[in-house]
Amino acid sequence: MRIDILTLFPQMFQVLSHSIIGRAINGNIIEINTHNIREYSNNKHKKVDDYPYGGGAGMVMTPQPIVDAIENIKKKIAVKLYF
């Protein structure tokens, strides 16, 4: 089973390599891949947040890096399936 996690903080998921999940990873039962969303940002500062439409307090994530990350993961999965 393959699990892909899109996150701004991939180091938080290193804990998954321990305990029962760690044994499943070592036994090739599951594969967990973390992807840093910032790596897919087109902004030169790797910015992934934006102001909410219509104003107001807070920040929201811009969809561009998320969509690009998902598309990239889909391509990687498709290549693995064919080879």
N, C-alpha and C positions, 0 to 999 in steps of 0.2 A: 504494500500500500504506500502510495506517495502522498505526502502532506507538504504543501507549500504555504509558508507564512509570509505575508507582506506586512512589514513593520518599519517604524522609524528607529526602533531600538532592537536590532537582532541579537545583541549580546544578552538580552534578558531571557532568551530562549535556550541558552547554553545549558540551563538546568535540566532540559529534557534529555540530555545524554546520560543521566543518572537513573538509578532505581529500575523499575520495571520497564519503562520506556527505553532506557539505555540498553537493557538486555535485548529488547525487540530490535533496536537499531543494530546492535552488534550481531544479532542473528539473522540480519537481512530480512526481517519480517516487515518492517516499516522503514521508510526513508523520509526524513524530515529536512526540508530545505528552507532556510530563512533568506528573505530578499529585502535589502534595504531600499525603501521607496526613494530615498534621496538620490540613489545612483541613476534613477531614470528621469530625473528632473532636467528640463532643458534650460533652466535658469543657471547662470554662471556661478551663483552662490548656493546652488542646490536647494533653493527654497521650495517648499512643498505646501505652504499655507497661504491663504488669501483671506481677504475680508469678506464677510457675508454679503450677499446680494441684498440691496436695500438698506445697507448700513446696520447699525446696532453693535452691541458689544460682542467680543469674542473673535475667534478665527475659525476658518474651516479649511479642510484640505482641498487643494486644487485637483481636479480629476486627471489632468494630463499625465503625471507620473504614475498614477495607479493604473490607468488604462495601458500605458506603455509597458509597465511591469507585467501585467496580465498577458498581453500579447506576446511578450518575450518568453514567458513561461510556457505558453501554448506552443510556440515554435520549438522550444527545447523538447517538450513532451512528444510532439509529432516526429521530430528527428529520431528520438529514441525508439519510437514504435516501428519506424521503417528500417532501422538498422539493428 
